[in-house]
């Protein structure tokens, strides 16, 4: 099964793999395709520029190298996903999570995340 990595999961995969659950590691390792959201890319860039996310190099270079190394495909921002994120239940306000949940629903791919609000938003969540 293909999978969509939440931002924290992508970061942990690259920087702190021991934080990943056994199940998430199995799914990631066995997925024919792994995806990462452009919303997650935006989240990394914003947090890094605010000083909240130290990285070994610029977000542009670091994310490109990690996406390539882990063979993760970047999902482009899609108008349908953006509209769907606004139509999801108002149970979780984080715009990045809402976009990632909408991608999970739209592309019918489970999101790998420890964050329970994804389930409340209607996304298939694996952890």
N, C-alpha and C positions, 0 to 999 in steps of 0.2 A: 504494500500500500504506500502511495505517495504521502508526504507529510509537509506541513507548513510550520516553520520554526517561529515561535514567539521571540521577541527581541531578547528577553533575558536568556532564553535557551540558546540562541545564537551566540550571545556573549559568553555564556558558561561553556558551551562547546569549544570555543576558541581559547578562553582564558582560565576557566575553572571547571574542567570536565567532571570532577568528583561531585559537583553539585547536582548533576543530572541523575534522575532516577534510573534504576536498572531497566525498566520498561522503555523509557524514552531513548536510552542508548540503543536498545535492541531495535526499536522502530526506526530510528535515524540510520543505523548501520545497514538495515535490511531494506530500506525504502528504495524503490527504483528511481524515484526523483525526490529531491529535497528542495523546498522553496523557502524564500525569505521575502518578506513584504517590503515594498518601497516605503511604507509607513514606518517600519522598523529602522530602515536606513535613515529616515528623517529624524526619528527619535534619537538614534545614536549621534547624529550630527549636532542636534540641538543640545543634548546633554553634555557632549564633549565641549562645545563652545561655551557652555555655562560653567564649565569647570567641575561638573558632577560625574564625569566619566573619563578617567584617565585611560589613554590608549598608548601603546608603544610607538605609534606614528600617527600621522594625520588620519582622520576618519575615512577620507577618500582612498588613501593607499591601503590602510589596514583592512577595511571591509572588502575591498576588491581582492586582496590577497587571501583573505579568509574564505570568501565565497568560492574562489577558485580552488583553494586547498581542500575544502570539504565538499566540493562539487555540489554547491547549492546554487539554484537558479533564482535570480531576482525577479519577482513579479512586478510588472510595471503598474503604475497607478491607473486605474480603470474607472471611467465615469459611472458605470453601473455599480461598482463596488462602493464608490463614494456615496451615491444616492442610497444604496442599501444600508450603509452604516448609519445614516440618519433615520432610517425606518425601523431599526432594531428597537427592542424594548428599552425603556429608559431606566434600566436597572444598574447601569455602569456608565459613568460619564467620560472616562478616559478616551480621548479621540483616537489615540494610536491603537488601543485595544479594540475599539469599535471597528476600526478599519480592518484590522487583522481578523477579527471575528467575521466580518462581512466577506472577506476574501475566502475564509474557510468555508462559509456557506455557499458563496457564488461558485467556487471552483470544486466544491464537494470533496474537500481534502481536510483531514483532521489537523488541528493545531496542536503542536506539542508545547505544553505549558503547565506550570504548577498553579496558575491563576484560575481559581474557580469561577470568576465572573464570566469567562468565555462560555461556559455551559449555559448560564442564565441568559446570555445574549443569543443563544440558539446554535452556537458552533459545536462541532464535535471536538471534544477535548480529550487528549491522551496525556497521561503522566505516569 
